[in-house]
């Protein structure tokens, strides 16, 4: 039985939500950014994902937000997230998903990544399958 199989039920295909990268094609390192405002995400809603690299990379958190810039500034000021920077860097990405689908996307991400911290979303929403950053 495949990963997406639920017995006789058909699981929807995971959507490629085009996780954002730097102009060089790399994911942004949260603590290497001089100013979050340079990303031009203030007031932009969507879904974000934060993870760390290193020998044993791991997912840290994800969230649905009306202001990606503010969410990333909050993450930069979070001591617990900063502690992971020495483990290969803390990376971020986002996708400007419309409000109606954000919580479902984050629900799916939390369910399939086992993040170190709680994710910010409405847990009543059904998971919406998406591809994770590669």
C-alpha positions as CSV (number, residue, x, y, z in Angstrom):
1,X,0.0,0.0,0.0
2,X,1.5,3.4,-1.0
3,X,2.1,6.4,1.2
4,X,-1.0,8.2,-0.1
5,X,-3.2,5.1,-0.1
6,X,-6.2,4.9,2.3
7,X,-7.4,1.4,1.5
8,X,-10.1,1.8,-1.2
9,X,-10.4,5.6,-0.7
10,X,-8.7,7.9,-3.2
11,X,-6.3,10.4,-1.6
12,X,-6.1,13.8,-3.4
13,X,-2.8,14.4,-5.2
14,X,-0.3,16.6,-3.3
15,X,-0.2,20.1,-4.8
16,X,3.1,21.9,-5.6
17,X,2.6,25.2,-3.9
18,X,5.9,26.6,-5.2
19,X,7.8,27.2,-1.9
20,X,9.8,30.5,-2.3
21,X,13.6,30.6,-2.6
22,X,16.2,33.3,-2.9
23,X,17.1,34.7,-6.4
24,X,20.1,32.3,-6.3
25,X,17.8,29.3,-5.9
26,X,18.6,28.6,-2.2
27,X,16.2,28.7,0.7
28,X,16.7,31.7,2.9
29,X,18.6,31.3,6.2
30,X,16.5,33.1,8.8
31,X,19.4,34.5,10.8
32,X,21.5,35.6,7.8
33,X,18.9,38.0,6.6
34,X,19.8,41.6,7.5
35,X,16.2,42.9,7.4
36,X,13.0,40.8,6.9
37,X,11.5,43.9,5.2
38,X,13.8,43.2,2.2
39,X,11.7,40.2,1.4
40,X,8.7,42.5,0.9
41,X,6.4,40.2,2.9
42,X,4.8,42.8,5.3
43,X,1.0,42.4,5.0
44,X,1.3,39.4,2.7
45,X,-0.7,36.4,3.8
46,X,0.2,32.8,3.3
47,X,1.8,29.7,4.7
48,X,5.4,29.5,6.1
49,X,7.7,26.7,7.0
50,X,10.8,26.8,9.2
51,X,13.4,24.0,9.5
52,X,17.0,23.5,10.4
53,X,19.8,21.8,8.5
54,X,22.9,20.0,9.7
55,X,23.7,16.3,10.2
56,X,20.2,15.6,11.4
57,X,17.9,18.2,9.8
58,X,14.5,18.6,11.2
59,X,11.2,20.6,10.9
60,X,10.7,23.3,13.4
61,X,7.3,24.8,12.8
62,X,4.8,26.0,10.2
63,X,2.0,28.5,10.2
64,X,-0.9,30.2,8.5
65,X,-0.6,34.0,8.7
66,X,-2.0,37.2,7.4
67,X,1.5,38.8,7.6
68,X,4.5,36.7,6.6
69,X,6.9,39.5,7.5
70,X,5.7,39.7,11.1
71,X,5.7,35.9,11.4
72,X,9.4,35.7,10.3
73,X,10.3,38.6,12.6
74,X,8.6,36.7,15.5
75,X,10.6,33.6,14.6
76,X,13.9,35.6,14.6
77,X,13.2,36.8,18.1
78,X,12.3,33.3,19.4
79,X,15.2,32.0,21.5
80,X,14.2,28.4,21.1
81,X,14.3,28.7,17.3
82,X,17.6,30.6,17.4
83,X,19.1,27.7,19.4
84,X,18.8,25.6,16.2
85,X,20.9,28.0,14.1
86,X,24.1,26.2,15.2
87,X,22.8,22.9,13.8
88,X,23.4,23.8,10.2
89,X,21.3,27.0,10.0
90,X,17.6,27.8,10.3
91,X,15.8,28.0,6.9
92,X,12.6,29.5,5.9
93,X,10.2,29.4,3.0
94,X,6.6,30.5,2.3
95,X,3.8,30.3,-0.2
96,X,1.2,33.1,-0.6
97,X,-1.8,30.9,-0.3
98,X,-5.3,32.4,-0.1
99,X,-6.8,32.5,3.3
100,X,-9.4,29.7,2.7
101,X,-6.7,27.1,2.2
102,X,-3.9,28.1,4.6
103,X,-5.1,26.2,7.7
104,X,-5.6,23.0,5.7
105,X,-2.1,23.2,4.2
106,X,-0.5,23.8,7.6
107,X,-2.6,20.9,9.1
108,X,-1.1,18.6,6.4
109,X,2.4,19.9,7.1
110,X,2.2,19.4,10.8
111,X,0.7,15.9,10.4
112,X,3.6,14.8,8.1
113,X,6.6,16.5,9.5
114,X,6.5,16.1,13.2
115,X,7.8,19.6,13.9
116,X,9.7,20.5,17.1
117,X,7.3,23.3,18.0
118,X,3.5,23.8,17.7
119,X,2.2,25.0,14.4
120,X,-0.1,28.1,14.1
121,X,-3.4,27.1,12.3
122,X,-7.0,26.2,12.9
123,X,-6.8,22.5,13.8
124,X,-10.5,22.0,12.8
125,X,-9.6,22.4,9.1
126,X,-9.1,19.2,6.9
127,X,-5.5,18.6,5.8
128,X,-4.7,19.7,2.2
129,X,-1.8,17.6,0.7
130,X,1.1,19.7,-0.5
131,X,4.7,18.9,-1.6
132,X,7.3,20.0,1.0
133,X,10.4,22.0,0.1
134,X,13.1,20.0,-1.7
